[in-house]
């Protein structure tokens, strides 16, 4: 039984990935209160699996992949649905999705060409996630309670700025790590790999 305990954070992350479906459905049906509850459950599960992984050392490479995938899928789903409903401009959602695609493709390329991805969420990345969440909550709450979201434009602009800055930051971090890896003696010693000219 105990050997299954370290899998709990990964199971929670997997459940959070599955929550993207009911969240999309509730948004499509304009059931905004249900969406807010599901979004709250997803946010709570994110905090719980992170705490369990750090508190008991139940961290794994799979967990390191599932957790950010769950977060990005959740936010991307909400942005796409809100754009489809006409509540979020297409250009903002396109910017959010483009950043995520760049990060995911960069991580996959790094894993294939260099090795395990060791990049951790930066401060600006965490700020970007917070801005996206606050922006989404503002939009959904405005739809549910029919109040003017006076902060909507400012929050949208803040999301755009932090998305752009954090995307560039991730690219620079991956590039620096890859360059350092290829310059290291251990890298040159690996079969089939030589020091770049």
Order of alpha helices (4+ residues) and beta strands (2+ residues): alpha-alpha-alpha-alpha-alpha-alpha-alpha
